[in-house]
Amino acid sequence: MPASSSPTPAFSSYPLRRVSWSGEDVPPDAWYARVPVIEQVLRDGWEPAQVNVLVGENGAGKSTLVEAVALAFGLGAEGGSTGSMHSTRPTEPGLAHCLRLTRGAGAPRNGFFLRAETMHSFYTYLEENPDVRRSDPVFHEMSHGESFLSLVGDRMWRRGLYVLDEPESALSFTGCLALVAHLHRMVTTTDAQVVLATHSPLLAALPGATIWEVGDWGMRESTWEDLDLVIHWRGFLDDPRRYLRHVLED
């Protein structure tokens, strides 16, 4: 089974060593400050590993946290690389301004944010603002999963910070395996750093990842085998009827 500890290159070389409160006042009506994982990070800080997988139920705050980290690092709010200007409808809650990111000495400042829910508009942005240094495919003419994997392969291949929010939404089983293989190859050959939020037990099995389970308790380290996510999927696959009868009964 996947190890719960991260690979061991020089930690100081990673783009993201610590996430903590910036000292900026948190608005009294800020809903995100009442989310346990956000409250914990603002209070105690968080020291990410090289490869980080965040799992938890809907509404637990994992996407809120990874979005804020991406913004505080300078990545596009709706996906993109460092300095991306792509924006259609700003909905960010302002948490990024309350975070201080401690970077590794000499670490690269480049990276990419893959935010599954906004990729459609991001593809349009790329088509309307072509980069003369690249030869992008027409992502809208590809299947959802193919476009994700093509984008990952083109944008995630060197040292930097790579943030992914629920990429499994577009991927089949084999597509998820391909993503795991690419991320593993990237981090072991370039010392890139990954922060991945997911509901997929397959993606949570990313080799060498430190797994953070997010919930009412805040955020805690876990092993793959002990995740509620894995336990529930195992139970369902063993006996689907046992799970379905609870939601299908009148």
N, C-alpha and C positions, 0 to 999 in steps of 0.2 A: 504493500500500500504506500501511497505518497508520504514522503517525509514531511514533518512539520517545521523543520528548520530550513533556513535559506542557505543558498550557496555562500562561499566564504572569500570572495575577493576583498581587497581593501575597502572597508566600509566608508572611509572618508571620501572615496572617489565617487560615491553615488550622488545624483542630483538632489536627493531629498533625504536629509538625515533626521530631521525632527519637525514636527508640526505642533505649534503651540499658540497661545493667545497673543495677539499683537499688542495688547494694551489699549486698543481702541475701545471706547465705550460700546457695549452691546445694547441696542435699543430695548427698553423695558417690554415692548410688545413683540419682540422678535420670537416667533414661534420656534425657530430652529434651536434656540438656546434651551428649550425645554425637552428636546429630543435627547434621550440618555447618552447616546454615543457622542453627540456634539457637546453636551454638557461636560462629559468626561475629558474630551480632547481640549476644550477651553480651560478646564481646571488643572489637568495633570499633564497635558501634552501627549504626543504619540510619536514613537520612534519606529518608522517603517523599516522593514527588512529590504533586501534587494527585490524579492518577489513577494507580493502581498495579494492575498485573495480575501475579499470581504463577502461574507454570506449572511443572510438574515431574511426575515419575512418582509413583505411589502410594508412600507411605512416605518421600517426600523431606522432609517437615516443613512444607509450606506451610500445611496446615490447622492444625497445631499452633501455628504462628506467628500466623496471623490470629485464631484463637480467643483466644490469650493477649493480643493487642493489644486485642481487643474487651472482654475482661474487665478489663484494666488501665484501659481508658477508662471503665468503669462500665456497659457494656452487659450484657444478660442472657446467661448462659453457653449457654443453649439457644435463643437467639434473643430478640429484643425490643429495646426502646429503653433509654435511660439509666435505670438504677434498676430495671429489670425483675426481678421476684422469681420468675419462672417457673423451676422446677427439678423434674425427676422423679428422675433418678439421677445425682448428681454424678460425673463421670469426669475432670474437669479435672486435669492433672498438677501444678499448682502453679507453672507457669512465670510466670503473670501477676504473682505476688508478686516475681519476680526482675527485672521490667521497670520502668524509669522512662520515662514518657512526657513529653516536653517539648511543651507546647502553645503555639500561636501567641498572641501578645498580642491580647487582646480576641476571641479565637476562640470560637465557640459550643461549648457542652458537650453539646448534644443529638446524637443519632445513632440508628442502628439496626443490628442484627446479624441477617442472614438466614443461618441455618445449615440447609442443605437437609435434613440427616438428622434434624432434630428438629422440623420444621415441623408434622407431624401433631399432636404433643402440644401445640405452641404454639397451634394453632387451638382445641383443646379448652380451653386456659387462657383464651383470649380469650372464648370462649362462657360459661365459668363465672365470669368476672370482667369483665363488660362495663363499658366506659368510657362514662359518661353523656354525655361530650362528643363521642362518635363514634357513627356508625351503621354498624357493620361488617356486611358480608354474612355469611351462614352459610358459612364457608370449606369445611366438610366436605361441603357440597352442590354444590361446584364441582369441576371437573376439577382434577387436580394442577397443571397448568400455569396454568390460569386463576386459581387461588387465589394462586399465586406472583406473577403479574403484577398482580393486584388489590392484594395486600399491598404490593408495591413502589410502585405508583402512589399508595397512600394514605399510606405511611410515609416515603417517600423523595422529598421535593419541596422541601426548604428547606436552608439552610446547616447543615452538621453533618458528622459522620463516618459513613460508610456502609460496613459490612464485609459482604461476601457470600462464602460458602463453597460453591463448586460449585453455583450456582443452575441450571446447565444440566441437572441431573439430572431436573428436572421439565418442561423446555421442549423444544418442537419447534424445527425450524429457524426457522420464522417467529416463534415465541415468543422465541427468542434474539435475533432481529433487533429485536423490540419492546423487549426489555430494553436492548439497546445504544442504541436511539434514546432511551429514557427517561433512562438514565444520562448520555448525552451532553448532552441538553437540560438536565438538572439541573445538571451541573457548569459548563456555559457560561452559565447564567442566574443561579445562586445562589452560585457559588464553593464548592460542596460538595466534600468530599474523599472519595475512594473507594479501598477496598482490596479487591480481588477475587481469589480463588483459583479457578482453573478448569482443566479439561481440554479446553475447547472452543476450537478455533482461531477460531471466529466471535467469541466473547466476547473472546478475546485481541486481536482487531482493533479494540477500542474506540478510537475516534479520540482522539489526543492522549495515550494512555496511555504511561507508562513501564513497560516489560515487564521483570520480574525472573524469570530462569530459575533454578530451585532444583534442586540435585542434590548429588552427592558433593563438589563444589567449594564448596558453600555457596550463596550467592546472587550472581548477576551480572546486569548489564544486558544486554539482548539486543534485536535487532530482530525483528519478526514473521517476516520471511522466513527468518531463521537459526534459528528455534526447531526443535528436534527434533520437537515436536508437529506443526508445520506440514509439515515435510519428510516425516514418516511418513504423514500424512493424504494429502498429495499423491501419494505413491507408491502408497498403497492404492487411491485413486480412479482412478489411471491404469491399474492392473492388479491387481485384488483377488486373482486366482488366485496371483500371485507371493507374496503375503503369506500367504494361507490354506493353501497347500500345506505350509508349514513347521509349522503347528499341527494339520493334519488327517492328515498321514501317520502311518501306524502305526509 
